[in-house]
């Protein structure tokens, strides 16, 4: 999916995925502290990054769509918070390393040619002890039709994420199951998702996340 595709999707003045944060993210609030530096990956129109900023975190939102990030900045202004943004293709972005206390990635779906490398880069962006929070559609989502790409290769089950992040993160949560989505026009209704919460090892035991 190209930047033009996403720019067109986000061109409507309305927030196509809504303005409220992802429900799984809000349930992880107890793991997140004020003052944390957070990378919000594929943050789109900013609903999750702005929510994090509203709880006192320093948020860097990155997305492929300049149109989406303009809307994210508008939402941040409306909510009275600060949001740093970067427009980038995550598959060739120069990812920061060991830079963030947390990385949040919600409903980013990549093909197998890019998925594992981007996931390694996400893990590598975490400072020692840093937290990764992630939710994505499961292959079973194809039966629901309530969001996500219509391509099983771009949907993730727990085994896929365990393979991608194995040895890079200590996994606290790795599960899949049904959930009810209410996230604008494109994520609406009963769905099947995969959820992960992991933590980067401390410096003395941290593996090389860039290793191939």
N, CA and C of each residue as an Amber inpcrd file, in Angstrom:
protein
   636
   0.8500000  -1.1920000   0.0000000   0.0000000   0.0000000   0.0000000
   0.8890000   1.2460000   0.0000000   0.6620000   2.1320000  -0.9360000
   1.5220000   3.2880000  -1.1350000   1.1180000   4.4460000  -0.2250000
   2.0120000   5.4480000  -0.1640000   1.6800000   6.6600000   0.5750000
   0.4500000   7.3360000  -0.0260000   0.3190000   7.2860000  -1.3540000
  -0.8620000   7.8820000  -1.9980000  -2.1460000   7.2000000  -1.5370000
  -2.1070000   5.8650000  -1.3940000  -3.2760000   5.1360000  -0.9020000
  -3.7010000   5.6680000   0.4610000  -2.7140000   5.7920000   1.3720000
  -3.0490000   6.2480000   2.7220000  -3.4420000   7.7180000   2.7410000
  -2.7930000   8.5410000   1.9340000  -3.1900000   9.9520000   1.8670000
  -4.6450000  10.0830000   1.4210000  -5.0470000   9.2690000   0.4580000
  -6.4280000   9.3220000  -0.0040000  -7.3980000   8.8320000   1.0720000
  -6.9990000   7.7700000   1.7780000  -7.8620000   7.2780000   2.8540000
  -8.0710000   8.3350000   3.9240000  -7.0350000   9.0800000   4.2360000
  -7.1100000  10.0600000   5.3260000  -7.5630000  11.4420000   4.8560000
  -7.8790000  11.5780000   3.5770000  -8.1810000  12.9080000   3.0340000
  -9.4630000  13.5120000   3.6030000 -10.4020000  12.6870000   3.9990000
 -11.6400000  13.1770000   4.6150000 -11.3090000  13.9730000   5.8680000
 -11.9930000  15.0780000   6.0830000 -11.7330000  15.8610000   7.2900000
 -12.0790000  15.0820000   8.5540000 -13.0210000  14.1570000   8.4540000
 -13.3380000  13.2990000   9.5920000 -12.1610000  12.3660000   9.8800000
 -12.0840000  11.9140000  11.1160000 -11.0390000  10.9800000  11.5180000
 -11.5290000   9.5670000  11.2160000 -10.9410000   8.9470000  10.1850000
 -11.5200000   7.7190000   9.6600000 -11.3730000   6.5370000  10.6230000
 -10.4180000   6.6050000  11.5510000 -10.2960000   5.5920000  12.5980000
 -10.7090000   6.1440000  13.9700000 -11.3940000   7.2660000  13.9530000
 -11.8580000   7.8610000  15.1980000 -10.7750000   8.6340000  15.9150000
 -11.1340000   9.1940000  17.0620000 -10.1900000   9.9960000  17.8420000
  -9.9230000   9.4010000  19.2200000 -10.5470000   8.2710000  19.5240000
 -10.3400000   7.6450000  20.8200000  -9.2410000   6.5920000  20.7210000
  -8.4900000   6.3640000  21.7910000  -7.3720000   5.4290000  21.7300000
  -7.8360000   3.9810000  21.6090000  -6.9360000   3.1580000  21.1430000
  -7.1550000   1.7240000  21.0580000  -7.4170000   1.1400000  22.4490000
  -8.4020000   0.2400000  22.5400000  -8.8080000  -0.2980000  23.8400000
  -7.7030000  -1.1330000  24.4910000  -6.9770000  -1.9290000  23.7040000
  -5.8890000  -2.7220000  24.2840000  -4.8070000  -1.8160000  24.8500000
  -4.5010000  -0.7310000  24.1560000  -3.5240000   0.2210000  24.6690000
  -3.9760000   0.8080000  25.9970000  -5.2170000   1.1980000  26.0980000
  -5.6770000   1.8140000  27.3510000  -5.6020000   0.8240000  28.5090000
  -5.7680000  -0.4770000  28.2090000  -5.6660000  -1.4780000  29.2780000
  -4.2320000  -1.6680000  29.7610000  -3.2620000  -1.1530000  29.0110000
  -1.8560000  -1.2310000  29.4310000  -1.3760000   0.0330000  30.1310000
  -2.3090000   0.9190000  30.4690000  -1.9340000   2.1990000  31.0800000
  -1.0710000   2.0020000  32.3200000  -1.3130000   0.9360000  33.0890000
  -0.5560000   0.7180000  34.3300000   0.9200000   0.4370000  34.0740000
   1.2640000   0.0930000  32.8520000   2.6680000  -0.1640000  32.5070000
   3.4020000   1.0920000  32.0560000   2.6920000   2.1820000  31.8620000
   3.2340000   3.3980000  31.2630000   3.2900000   4.5180000  32.2860000
   4.3930000   5.2270000  32.3410000   4.5870000   6.2920000  33.3220000
   4.7090000   7.6520000  32.6450000   4.3020000   8.6700000  33.3570000
   4.5090000  10.0360000  32.8880000   5.9920000  10.2680000  32.6460000
   6.2850000  11.0520000  31.6140000   7.6750000  11.3660000  31.3000000
   8.3560000  10.3680000  30.3990000   7.7300000   9.2250000  30.1580000
   8.3120000   8.2400000  29.2460000   8.4450000   8.8240000  27.8350000
   9.4960000   8.4170000  27.1410000   9.6020000   8.7050000  25.7120000
   8.9990000   7.5210000  24.9630000   8.0560000   7.8210000  24.0540000
   7.3010000   6.7620000  23.3710000   7.3550000   6.9890000  21.8660000
   7.6680000   5.9310000  21.1260000   7.5730000   5.9320000  19.6750000
   6.2460000   5.2880000  19.2920000   5.3680000   6.0650000  18.6470000
   4.0800000   5.5630000  18.1830000   4.2210000   5.2310000  16.6970000
   4.3110000   3.9460000  16.3950000   4.6140000   3.4620000  15.0450000
   3.3310000   3.3710000  14.2240000   3.3790000   3.8940000  12.9930000
   2.2020000   3.8960000  12.1190000   1.0030000   4.4920000  12.8600000
   1.2040000   5.6710000  13.4170000   0.2120000   6.2820000  14.3200000
  -0.9280000   6.9580000  13.5840000  -0.8570000   7.0380000  12.2570000
  -1.9910000   7.5490000  11.4910000  -2.4160000   8.9340000  11.9150000
  -3.7110000   9.0770000  12.2020000  -4.2990000  10.3750000  12.5330000
  -4.0720000  10.7870000  13.9900000  -3.3250000   9.9930000  14.7310000
  -2.8490000  10.4440000  16.0290000  -3.6500000  10.0620000  17.2490000
  -4.6930000   9.2540000  17.0910000  -5.5510000   8.9890000  18.2480000
  -4.7820000   8.3460000  19.4010000  -3.8310000   7.4590000  19.0890000
  -3.0810000   6.7980000  20.1570000  -1.9370000   7.6720000  20.6770000
  -1.2210000   8.3130000  19.7730000  -0.1430000   9.1860000  20.2100000
  -0.6340000  10.3460000  21.0510000  -1.7620000  10.9220000  20.6550000
  -2.3170000  12.0390000  21.4310000  -2.7810000  11.5620000  22.8040000
  -3.3670000  10.3830000  22.8720000  -3.7700000   9.8390000  24.1780000
  -2.5590000   9.6460000  25.0780000  -1.4700000   9.0970000  24.5330000
  -0.2500000   8.9260000  25.3200000   0.2810000  10.2750000  25.7990000
   0.2960000  11.2620000  24.9000000   0.7750000  12.5910000  25.2810000
  -0.1020000  13.2150000  26.3580000  -1.4070000  12.9260000  26.3100000
  -2.3180000  13.4860000  27.3120000  -2.0530000  12.9280000  28.7030000
  -1.3390000  11.8120000  28.7710000  -0.9570000  11.2200000  30.0570000
   0.4920000  11.5500000  30.4160000   1.0190000  12.5920000  29.7920000
   2.3140000  13.1220000  30.2120000   3.5170000  12.4650000  29.5820000
   3.3190000  11.6990000  28.5130000   4.4510000  11.0670000  27.8430000
   4.9510000  11.9220000  26.6790000   6.2120000  11.7620000  26.3590000
   6.8490000  12.4910000  25.2500000   6.7750000  11.5900000  24.0180000
   5.9180000  11.9640000  23.0800000   5.5420000  11.0570000  22.0030000
   6.1330000  11.4960000  20.6660000   6.7340000  10.5400000  19.9860000
   7.2180000  10.7050000  18.6170000   6.3670000   9.7890000  17.7440000
   5.5230000  10.3620000  16.9030000   4.6320000   9.5980000  16.0360000
   5.2220000   9.5470000  14.6320000   5.3050000   8.3400000  14.0790000
   5.8290000   8.1730000  12.7230000   4.7690000   7.4780000  11.8730000
   4.5860000   7.9600000  10.6400000   3.5910000   7.3730000   9.7530000
   4.0000000   7.6330000   8.3070000   3.4680000   6.8010000   7.4180000
   3.7510000   6.8900000   5.9830000   2.9990000   8.0490000   5.3240000
   1.9010000   8.5090000   5.9370000   1.0180000   9.4880000   5.3110000
   1.1990000  10.8800000   5.9120000   1.6100000  11.8330000   5.0900000
   1.7100000  13.2220000   5.5400000   0.3330000  13.7820000   5.8810000
  -0.6920000  13.3580000   5.1440000  -2.0530000  13.8300000   5.4180000
  -2.4950000  13.3780000   6.8090000  -2.2280000  12.1300000   7.1420000
  -2.5960000  11.6290000   8.4640000  -1.8830000  12.4120000   9.5610000
  -0.6120000  12.6880000   9.3620000   0.1430000  13.3850000  10.4050000
  -0.3250000  14.8310000  10.5750000  -0.7890000  15.4610000   9.5020000
  -1.3820000  16.7880000   9.6430000  -2.6260000  16.7270000  10.5330000
  -3.4270000  15.6870000  10.3580000  -4.6080000  15.5170000  11.2070000
  -4.2040000  15.1950000  12.6470000  -3.1250000  14.4340000  12.8080000
  -2.6280000  14.1390000  14.1540000  -2.2180000  15.4180000  14.8740000
  -1.5470000  16.3090000  14.1650000  -1.1400000  17.5730000  14.7760000
  -2.3600000  18.4210000  15.1210000  -3.3900000  18.3850000  14.2770000
  -4.6170000  19.1190000  14.5830000  -5.2810000  18.5580000  15.8340000
  -5.3090000  17.2260000  15.9480000  -5.9010000  16.6090000  17.1350000
  -5.0930000  16.9560000  18.3810000  -3.7640000  16.9390000  18.2670000
  -2.9230000  17.3090000  19.4010000  -3.1970000  18.7440000  19.8410000
  -3.3480000  19.6500000  18.8660000  -3.6480000  21.0440000  19.1910000
  -4.9950000  21.1520000  19.8790000  -5.9880000  20.4240000  19.3690000
  -7.3160000  20.4460000  19.9760000  -7.2900000  19.9380000  21.4120000
  -6.4250000  18.9620000  21.6890000  -6.3550000  18.3570000  23.0310000
  -5.3340000  19.0470000  23.9330000  -4.6130000  20.0190000  23.3810000
  -3.6640000  20.7780000  24.1890000  -2.4190000  20.0120000  24.5790000
  -1.9460000  19.1280000  23.6760000  -0.7390000  18.3590000  23.9600000
   0.2630000  18.5490000  22.8300000   1.4900000  18.1230000  23.0890000
   2.5770000  18.2330000  22.1180000   2.8600000  16.8700000  21.5050000
   3.0370000  16.8560000  20.1940000   3.3170000  15.6280000  19.4660000
   4.4240000  15.9260000  18.4560000   5.4750000  15.1470000  18.4880000
   6.5190000  15.2200000  17.4660000   6.1650000  14.2250000  16.3760000
   6.2800000  14.6110000  15.1090000   5.8970000  13.7050000  14.0290000
   7.0150000  13.5710000  12.9980000   7.0460000  12.3980000  12.3700000
   7.9500000  12.1250000  11.2530000   7.1770000  11.3520000  10.1980000
   7.2610000  11.8080000   8.9520000   6.6540000  11.0940000   7.8300000
   7.7340000  10.2130000   7.2060000   7.5170000   8.8890000   7.2220000
   8.5500000   7.9760000   6.7440000   7.9360000   6.6510000   6.3220000
   8.5940000   6.0170000   5.3870000   8.3190000   4.6270000   5.0270000
   9.0900000   3.7570000   6.0130000   8.3850000   3.0120000   6.8310000
   9.0300000   2.2530000   7.8990000   9.9740000   1.1840000   7.3700000
   9.8030000   0.7930000   6.1110000  10.6530000  -0.2620000   5.5760000
  12.0380000   0.2280000   5.1770000  12.2160000   1.5580000   5.0430000
  13.5700000   2.0590000   4.7560000  13.9460000   3.2530000   5.6230000
  13.2020000   3.4990000   6.6740000  13.5130000   4.5500000   7.6400000
  14.7780000   4.1830000   8.4030000  15.5750000   5.1860000   8.7170000
  16.7090000   4.9640000   9.6170000  16.1830000   4.9890000  11.0540000
  15.9050000   3.8170000  11.5710000  15.2800000   3.7010000  12.8900000
  16.2460000   4.1430000  13.9940000  15.7620000   4.9170000  14.9610000
  16.5860000   5.1790000  16.1400000  16.8730000   3.8670000  16.8740000
  17.9830000   3.8110000  17.5740000  18.3190000   2.6090000  18.3320000
  18.4600000   2.9470000  19.8090000  17.9180000   2.0540000  20.6370000
  17.9880000   2.1710000  22.1040000  17.5660000   3.5630000  22.5780000
  16.4950000   4.0950000  21.9760000  16.1400000   5.5040000  22.1520000
  14.8590000   5.7510000  22.9280000  13.9820000   4.7590000  23.0790000
  12.6430000   5.0150000  23.6220000  12.3410000   4.0990000  24.8080000
  11.5980000   4.6610000  25.7540000  11.1330000   3.8640000  26.8960000
  10.0110000   2.9150000  26.5040000   9.2900000   3.2430000  25.4380000
   8.2140000   2.3810000  24.9560000   8.0290000   2.5830000  23.4630000
   7.5950000   1.5200000  22.7960000   7.1590000   1.5630000  21.4040000
   5.7420000   1.0090000  21.3680000   4.8510000   1.7370000  20.7210000
   3.4530000   1.3260000  20.5860000   3.1690000   1.1380000  19.1050000
   2.6550000  -0.0330000  18.7470000   2.3810000  -0.3550000  17.3440000
   1.0170000  -1.0300000  17.2660000   0.0570000  -0.3460000  16.6780000
  -1.3160000  -0.8310000  16.6520000  -1.8250000  -0.8990000  15.2170000
  -2.0930000  -2.1120000  14.7770000  -2.6600000  -2.3810000  13.4590000
  -1.7530000  -1.9200000  12.3140000  -0.4580000  -2.1950000  12.4640000
   0.4730000  -2.0960000  11.3450000   0.5920000  -3.4860000  10.7290000
   0.3480000  -3.6100000   9.4300000   0.4130000  -4.9040000   8.7510000
   1.3440000  -4.8090000   7.5530000   2.3650000  -5.6350000   7.5780000
   3.3690000  -5.6460000   6.5180000   3.4560000  -7.0380000   5.9010000
   3.8600000  -7.0910000   4.6360000   4.0760000  -8.3670000   3.9910000
   5.3080000  -9.0690000   4.5370000   5.4410000 -10.3650000   4.2750000
   6.5540000 -11.1330000   4.8450000   7.9200000 -10.6560000   4.4070000
   8.0000000  -9.9410000   3.2880000   9.3010000  -9.4470000   2.8350000
   9.8340000  -8.3210000   3.7130000   8.9580000  -7.6700000   4.4960000
   9.3720000  -6.5450000   5.3500000   9.0870000  -6.7750000   6.8320000
   8.1510000  -7.6480000   7.1420000   7.6170000  -7.7330000   8.5000000
   8.6950000  -7.9770000   9.5610000   9.4800000  -9.0330000   9.4040000
  10.4310000  -9.3880000  10.4490000  11.4810000  -8.2980000  10.6480000
  11.9470000  -7.6910000   9.5500000  12.9690000  -6.6430000   9.6750000
  12.4290000  -5.4250000  10.4140000  11.1960000  -5.0210000  10.1100000
  10.5990000  -3.8800000  10.8120000  10.3650000  -4.2290000  12.2750000
   9.9520000  -5.4400000  12.5600000   9.7620000  -5.8320000  13.9570000
  11.0880000  -5.8330000  14.7120000  12.1550000  -6.2910000  14.0740000
  13.4700000  -6.2130000  14.7230000  13.8590000  -4.7640000  14.9940000
  13.5610000  -3.8760000  14.0300000  13.8900000  -2.4600000  14.2160000
  13.0840000  -1.8540000  15.3570000  11.8200000  -2.2570000  15.4950000
  11.0090000  -1.7830000  16.6130000  11.6220000  -2.2090000  17.9360000
  12.0300000  -3.4680000  18.0250000  12.6670000  -3.9470000  19.2580000
  13.9760000  -3.2020000  19.5170000  14.7290000  -2.9590000  18.4390000
  15.9950000  -2.2560000  18.5900000  15.8510000  -0.8070000  18.9940000
  14.6800000  -0.2130000  18.7400000  14.4430000   1.1870000  19.1200000
  14.2270000   1.3510000  20.6190000  14.0180000   0.2370000  21.3250000
  13.7620000   0.3110000  22.7620000  15.0540000   0.4660000  23.5470000
  15.0250000   1.3710000  24.5120000  16.1000000   1.4440000  25.4910000
  16.0730000   0.1820000  26.3490000  17.1810000  -0.1720000  27.0040000
  17.1590000  -1.3370000  27.8900000  15.9980000  -1.2580000  28.8920000
  15.2410000  -2.3270000  28.9730000  14.0660000  -2.3560000  29.8400000
  12.8320000  -1.7440000  29.2290000  12.9350000  -1.2440000  27.9820000
  11.8080000  -0.5800000  27.3350000  10.6960000  -1.5430000  26.9600000
   9.5050000  -0.9950000  26.7880000   8.2660000  -1.7550000  26.6410000
   7.7320000  -1.6630000  25.2190000   7.3190000  -2.7950000  24.6450000
   6.6260000  -2.8270000  23.3640000   5.1790000  -3.2610000  23.5910000
   4.2400000  -2.4840000  23.0610000   2.8140000  -2.8110000  23.1100000
   2.3220000  -2.8930000  21.6700000   1.6840000  -4.0170000  21.3310000
   1.3370000  -4.2550000  19.9360000   0.0090000  -5.0010000  19.8340000
  -0.8140000  -4.5890000  18.8690000  -2.0030000  -5.3400000  18.4980000
  -2.1110000  -5.3280000  16.9770000  -2.4790000  -6.4710000  16.4030000
  -2.6460000  -6.5980000  14.9510000  -3.7380000  -7.6210000  14.6810000
  -4.2460000  -7.6090000  13.4690000  -5.2590000  -8.5830000  13.1040000
  -4.6390000  -9.9670000  12.8980000  -5.3690000 -10.9700000  13.3630000
  -5.0260000 -12.3910000  13.2460000  -5.5190000 -12.9090000  11.8890000
  -4.8980000 -13.9530000  11.3250000  -5.4150000 -14.4960000  10.0560000
  -6.8980000 -14.8630000  10.0910000  -7.4150000 -15.2210000  11.2530000
  -8.8450000 -15.5310000  11.3530000  -9.7150000 -14.3150000  11.0850000
  -9.1210000 -13.1130000  11.1130000  -9.8780000 -11.8970000  10.8460000
 -10.4980000 -11.8940000   9.4530000  -9.9590000 -12.6690000   8.5430000
 -10.5160000 -12.7300000   7.1920000 -11.9770000 -13.1760000   7.1960000
 -12.3890000 -13.9070000   8.2250000 -13.7760000 -14.3570000   8.3050000
 -14.7170000 -13.2640000   8.7960000 -14.1540000 -12.2050000   9.3780000
 -14.9770000 -11.1860000  10.0240000 -15.2640000  -9.9980000   9.1060000
 -14.2630000  -9.5630000   8.3610000 -14.4670000  -8.4360000   7.4550000
 -14.7180000  -7.1150000   8.1440000 -14.1630000  -6.9410000   9.3450000
 -14.3910000  -5.7070000  10.1050000 -13.1410000  -4.8460000  10.2060000
 -12.1790000  -5.1120000   9.3390000 -10.9650000  -4.3030000   9.3290000
  -9.7720000  -5.1320000   8.9060000  -8.7040000  -4.4330000   8.5260000
  -7.4690000  -5.0970000   8.1610000  -7.3790000  -5.4660000   6.7000000
  -6.1650000  -5.7760000   6.2520000  -5.9640000  -6.1230000   4.8450000
  -6.5530000  -7.4970000   4.5170000  -7.0910000  -7.6700000   3.3170000
  -7.6850000  -8.9540000   2.9180000  -6.6380000  -9.9290000   2.3990000
  -5.5530000 -10.0760000   3.1360000  -4.4080000 -10.8670000   2.6960000
  -3.8280000 -11.5710000   3.9150000  -3.9400000 -12.8880000   3.9680000
  -3.5030000 -13.6380000   5.1450000  -2.0200000 -13.4460000   5.4390000
  -1.2010000 -13.2060000   4.4040000   0.2350000 -13.0330000   4.6310000
   0.5520000 -11.7520000   5.3980000  -0.3970000 -10.8320000   5.4570000
  -0.1810000  -9.5650000   6.1670000  -0.8470000  -9.5520000   7.5400000
  -1.3180000 -10.7070000   7.9950000  -1.9780000 -10.8370000   9.2900000
  -1.1230000 -11.7370000  10.1770000  -1.1370000 -11.4830000  11.4870000
  -0.1540000 -12.0980000  12.3770000  -0.8220000 -12.9600000  13.4370000
  -0.3280000 -14.1900000  13.5980000  -0.7460000 -15.0040000  14.7270000
   0.3530000 -14.9880000  15.7910000   0.0990000 -15.5210000  16.9820000
   1.1270000 -15.4740000  18.0300000   2.4400000 -16.1470000  17.6330000
   2.3750000 -17.2420000  16.8760000   3.6160000 -17.9120000  16.4800000
   4.4880000 -16.9980000  15.6150000   3.8600000 -16.2180000  14.7400000
   4.6090000 -15.2840000  13.8910000   5.3330000 -14.2540000  14.7440000
   4.6210000 -13.6720000  15.7080000   5.2540000 -12.6520000  16.5490000
   6.2950000 -13.2580000  17.4760000   6.0520000 -14.4690000  17.9570000
   7.0550000 -15.1420000  18.7870000   8.3460000 -15.3640000  18.0080000
   8.2250000 -15.7230000  16.7260000   9.4140000 -15.9150000  15.8990000
  10.1230000 -14.5910000  15.6300000   9.3580000 -13.5330000  15.3600000
   9.9630000 -12.2360000  15.0460000  10.6820000 -11.6220000  16.2420000
  10.0840000 -11.7630000  17.4290000  10.6310000 -11.0770000  18.6040000
  11.3960000 -12.0180000  19.5360000  11.4270000 -13.3080000  19.2000000
  12.1310000 -14.2530000  20.0490000  13.5990000 -13.8860000  20.2060000
  14.0700000 -13.8850000  21.4390000  15.4500000 -13.5100000  21.7250000
  15.6910000 -12.0230000  21.8160000  14.7100000 -11.2100000  21.3790000
  14.8560000  -9.7570000  21.4290000  14.0980000  -9.1400000  22.5840000
  13.0000000  -9.7660000  22.9820000  12.1440000  -9.2470000  24.0470000
  11.8150000 -10.3470000  25.0380000  11.6200000  -9.9450000  26.2790000
  11.0080000 -10.8170000  27.2760000   9.5000000 -10.6040000  27.1650000
   8.7570000 -11.6500000  26.8250000   7.3400000 -11.5290000  26.5250000
   6.5030000 -11.6400000  27.7940000   5.6930000 -10.6220000  28.0470000
   4.7440000 -10.6390000  29.1620000   3.3700000 -11.1220000  28.7130000
   2.9300000 -10.6840000  27.5270000   1.6190000 -11.0490000  26.9870000
   1.8020000 -11.4260000  25.5270000   1.2830000 -12.5770000  25.1250000
   1.2170000 -12.9630000  23.7170000  -0.0140000 -13.8510000  23.5740000
  -1.0550000 -13.2920000  22.9640000  -2.3550000 -13.9640000  22.9460000
  -3.1180000 -13.5450000  21.7010000  -4.1510000 -14.3110000  21.3970000
  -5.0810000 -13.8840000  20.3590000  -6.4890000 -14.2150000  20.8170000
  -7.4670000 -13.5630000  20.2080000  -8.8480000 -13.8210000  20.5410000
  -9.7680000 -12.7810000  19.9520000 -11.0540000 -12.9970000  20.1860000
 -12.0530000 -12.0640000  19.6800000 -12.1000000 -10.8030000  20.5220000
 -12.4470000  -9.7150000  19.8690000 -12.6280000  -8.4340000  20.5370000
 -13.6600000  -7.6400000  19.7480000 -14.2110000  -6.6270000  20.3690000
 -15.1580000  -5.7390000  19.6920000 -14.4680000  -4.4090000  19.4250000
 -14.4230000  -4.0270000  18.1570000 -13.7600000  -2.7910000  17.7550000
 -14.7800000  -1.6890000  17.5260000 -14.4060000  -0.4890000  17.9690000
 -15.2030000   0.7060000  17.6990000 -14.2290000   1.8370000  17.4240000
 -13.5780000   1.7630000  16.2630000 -12.4890000   2.6580000  15.8990000
 -12.7560000   3.2630000  14.5250000 -13.7600000   4.0940000  14.4570000
 -14.0810000   4.7500000  13.2060000 -14.6950000   3.8040000  12.1990000
 -14.7240000   4.2500000  10.9480000 -15.4450000   3.5170000   9.9070000
 -14.7610000   2.2260000   9.4880000 -13.4430000   2.1200000   9.6720000
 -12.7050000   0.9940000   9.1050000 -12.3810000  -0.1100000  10.1070000
 -12.5810000   0.1160000  11.3910000 -12.4100000  -0.9140000  12.4130000
 -13.6880000  -0.9160000  13.2490000 -14.6580000  -1.6830000  12.8120000
 -15.9630000  -1.5870000  13.4470000 -16.5850000  -2.9790000  13.5490000
 -16.8210000  -3.4310000  14.7800000 -17.5110000  -4.6890000  14.9860000
 -16.6170000  -5.7740000  15.5660000 -17.1540000  -6.9900000  15.5710000
 -16.4420000  -8.1400000  16.1140000 -15.2230000  -8.4350000  15.2530000
 -14.0820000  -8.7350000  15.9190000 -12.8300000  -8.9570000  15.2040000
 -12.0010000  -9.9900000  15.9490000 -10.9520000 -10.4530000  15.2900000
 -10.0110000 -11.3950000  15.8930000  -8.6220000 -10.7910000  15.7710000
  -7.9730000 -10.5410000  16.9000000  -6.6760000  -9.8660000  16.9010000
  -5.6450000 -10.6690000  17.6880000  -4.3990000 -10.3210000  17.4510000
  -3.2570000 -10.8480000  18.2060000  -2.6360000  -9.6970000  18.9830000
  -2.2990000  -9.9550000  20.2530000  -1.8100000  -8.8890000  21.1390000
  -0.4940000  -9.3250000  21.7930000   0.4120000  -8.3710000  21.8830000
   1.7230000  -8.6490000  22.4660000   2.1470000  -7.5050000  23.3720000
   2.7110000  -7.8640000  24.5200000   3.4190000  -6.9170000  25.3790000
   4.7550000  -7.5620000  25.7110000   5.8340000  -6.8710000  25.3830000
   7.1660000  -7.3950000  25.6590000   8.0800000  -6.3080000  26.1780000
   9.1910000  -6.7390000  26.7560000  10.1280000  -5.7780000  27.3400000
  11.5470000  -6.1160000  26.8860000  12.2940000  -5.0780000  26.5020000
  13.6840000  -5.2710000  26.1070000  14.5210000  -5.6610000  27.3180000
  15.4420000  -6.5840000  27.1480000  16.3240000  -6.9310000  28.2630000
  17.1490000  -5.7330000  28.7140000  17.6350000  -5.8310000  29.9280000
  18.5430000  -4.8000000  30.4100000  19.8560000  -4.8940000  29.6490000
  20.6630000  -3.8470000  29.7180000  21.8040000  -3.6830000  28.8160000
  22.7600000  -4.8610000  28.8320000  23.0350000  -5.4270000  30.0000000
  24.0590000  -6.4660000  30.0670000  23.6320000  -7.7730000  29.3900000
  22.3070000  -7.9440000  29.1420000  21.8380000  -9.1800000  28.5150000
  21.1840000  -8.9270000  27.1730000  21.1940000  -7.6840000  26.7190000
  20.4660000  -7.3180000  25.4960000  21.1420000  -7.8800000  24.2580000
  20.4110000  -8.6460000  23.3940000  20.9910000  -9.1290000  22.1470000
  21.0530000  -8.0280000  21.1030000  21.7050000  -8.3000000  19.9920000
  21.7990000  -7.3520000  18.8880000  20.5350000  -7.4530000  18.0410000
  19.6420000  -6.4390000  18.1290000  18.3700000  -6.4810000  17.4160000
  18.5530000  -6.2960000  15.9240000  19.7420000  -5.9010000  15.4720000
  19.9690000  -5.7120000  14.0450000  20.5210000  -6.9490000  13.3640000
  20.8020000  -7.9910000  14.1440000  21.3800000  -9.2110000  13.5800000
  20.4220000  -9.8580000  12.5980000  20.9430000 -10.4180000  11.5570000
  20.1070000 -11.0780000  10.5470000  20.2810000 -12.5950000  10.6630000
